[in-house]
Amino acid sequence: MPVYEYYCRTCQDKFELLRPMKQAALSANCPSGHQGATRTISVFAAIGRDEFGESASLGGGGCACGGACACGGH
């Protein structure tokens, strides 16, 4: 099951929730018990080494794909 990030407007808390993909768009209860938290866009970045052994940042591009598309927003 994937982990999704949600935001509670009542307490302004951002939290993660493990749930099935078919429930991803449903609102959730925050850890404080408030109802109606909405799903947010998760941003990620991977750090690795390039072919020369130098640090390289992978993903985390300018759009939601993380650099995996040809949208030009990177």
N, C-alpha and C positions, 0 to 999 in steps of 0.2 A: 504494500500500500504506500502511496506517495505521501509526502509531508507538504502541507499547504500553509501559507501565512495568512493570517486574518488580522483585522484592525477593529477594535471596539471604540466607537465614537463617544460612548458614555464616559469611560475612564481613560481614553486615549492610550490604551495598551495594545501593543502588537505582539501576537503570539503565534505559535505553530501548532498545527493539529494534524494528526495522522488519521486519514479517512479514505474510503474507497473513491476512485475517480468519479463514479456516478454521483457522489455527494459533494464534489468539490465546489460547485456553484451555490450550494445551499448556505444560508446564514448559519452562524455558530454561536454558542455561548462562550463568553470570555472566561478566563480563570477566576474572575471575581463574581461570575454568575450573571452578568448582564447579557441580555438577549440581543440578537440582531447584528453581531459582528460580521463584517463583510470581508471577502477574500481580497488580498492585495497582490500586486505583481511582485514576484520574487526576483531579486537581482543576485547573480552569482558571478564569481570569478574563479578561475583555476590558475594556480601558479605552477610552473614547471620549468624545465630546462630546454633550450633550443639545441640544435645539432652541434654547437660550439661549447656547450656546457654553461652558457650564460642564462641568467634568470629570464623567463619569458612569461608574460601574462596572456592567458588564453580565455576567450569568452568575455562576458561582461561588456559587450558592445553597446552601441547607442540605441539599439532597439530590443524588443522582447526576445528575439531569437538568440541573443548572446553571441552574435557574429556568425551564425550558421546560415544566413540567407544572403541574397544579393541586393538587398534594399538600398544599400549605399549610406545607411545611417550610422556608420561605425566611425 
